Amino acid sequence: ISIPLVADIHFDYRLALASLDGGADAIRINPGNIGGNKRIESVIRKALERNVPIRIGVNSGSVEKEILRKFGGPTPEAMVESAMRHIAILEDMGFYAIKVSLKSSNVLDTIKAYRLISQRTDCPLHLGVTEAGTLISGTVKSAVALGTLLLEGIGDTLRVSLTRDPVEEVKVAYEILRAVGLRSRGPEIISCPTCGRCEIDLFGLVEQVEKALVSLKSSPKIAIMGCVVNGPGEAREADIGIAGARGQGILFKKGKLVKKVREEELAETLIREVMKRYGN
């Protein structure tokens, strides 16, 4: 593969050693379940030899037992204490290529944990909500937690966790970054909710256009509106768009009419115009 390979290690420290020997570009260890300090130290020594960074990945479900007793459960404070303990272990051995994550399935706990640790360390922070859930609920939880933190300037990398194809996770992550103004890649599609004026298959139209433009790297704002009454006006900030009606619709750019288009040609016309102007 041509992208960095990160080995995510649980329970057996020997898997971390084998991954490092096998050429992993980074490893993630979960300190609460990988074993005692000697095992952690053996992984650190190997990572130093290979010049490979380590992510300390603390999850609410794997905080050390004594820390759980101290805080009465996997609280944000408990996760931070676990992370700081293991940062110290690595730094005491002269290892500083560290990234940290503190993940909970609870949105508010996740936000609080990252806020707390951002005040205690300069290590890069990897954001995420663990076990976020299905496409809809997981997207909402990830957007709220990660979006909040990113807008506060907290976080260096992120991962969206969904019970879904990983491709969908990447799409959601990109949209979160776009929404908070940190990164744009691919078109931004704006479309209206259906109402009594909509007389076309708006759902199918949006899906067809979205699939056709999935490989587009530039980031035009594309409007797909369900009627010609308010469509162009409401989407006047779009670079290009279509508004549908029974039998025919219109193609517009920056809110201005370009031409009328037959209903069955709306998607094809929009895709062609977008690729002509914004194609890779």
Helices and strands as residue ranges (DSSP letters): E 6-9, H 13-21, E 26-29, H 31-34, H 37-50, E 54-59, G 60-62, H 65-71, H 76-92, E 98-103, H 107-118, E 126-127, H 135-151, E 157-158, H 166-179, E 188-191, H 202-212, E 221-225, H 231-234, E 240-243, E 248-253, E 256-262, G 263-265, H 266-278
